[in-house]
Amino acid sequence: MKEYLDVVDSRGLPTGETVERSRAHREGIPHRTSHLWLVRRRNGRVQVLLQKRALTKSFPGCYDISSAGHIPAGQDHRPSAVRELKEELGITAEESELIFCGKMTIFWDDVFFGIPYHDRQYTKVYLLWRDLDEEDFTLQEEEVEGVLWIDLQECMARIAAGTIENCISLEELKLVQAAASADAP
């Protein structure tokens, strides 16, 4: 089944046009995504949950955002974030629980499995407080190889130093850090 996305303008707003997902990436057509970071407090420090991407995905085997996904045509960021969380990690949440961290514009070009990939994402970033253990997650095997809780400061330092295989934006983690500090339970 083909997945259709809303084409967006330079502000990330839907134009009324839709595009098939593979075409959006083949041609670099702007579209929307939602990113959701699970956070918890342990020993007085904020930890984030990293998702290890399945080997069949772009950035195979790399650590990534807790849960993320493209927004299907006609839908919005929050419902999409909640749906992806349930699909990828088996965790249920209410849209009202999501804490908005900020917006990101992600433009990059790469090649995955020999196919050119041109990503033009307009993303809203959220966090969700959940004090769960790694075994509490039900992973979607075709998307997620594993999960790892890591201290947020350590994660940021390792990304900056290049000592963890990842596809995470340090700028995005700074948004999460600011929102977590402002909304700490």
C-alpha positions, 0 to 999 in steps of 0.5 A: 500500500502506498503512503501519501504525504502532504506537500508543504510550503517553506513554513511547513504548512500543507499546500493542498497537494499530496505526494507518494512517500517514495517520490517525496524522497526521490525528488526532495519534495518537502513534507512533515514528520513528528519526532517524539523523545521519551524521557525519564528521571533517574538518580536526579538526572534526565535520561532519553530513550534511543531507538536502534534502527533496524538494519533494513532501514535508512541509517541501519543500526544507528541510534535515533529518536525514541519514536518518529515518523512521517505524517500521513496526508490529512493528519497532524503532528500530535496524532501521528506522534502518538500513533508512531509511538504505539506502532514502534514501541508499543506504548500508549499515550494521549496527545495532551501528554506530549510536551512541545519542544520546538520545530526543526527543518531537516534537509539532507541528501544521501544514498541508501542501499544504492538509491539516492535519498533527498529528505526535506522534513518540516518537523515538530519535536515533542517529549513524553515523560515515561519511567519505563524499563527497556523490557517494557517496550514491544518493538516493531521488528521491521523498524526497531532493533533495540532501545537504550536509555542513556543520560541526556548529557552523556548522549549529547557529549557522545554525539558531539564526540562521534563516539556513538553510531547515530543519526541524531541532531544535536540541535534537536537534543538541545530543544529536548533538554530545554523542554525537559528542564522547564517541565521536569516532574 
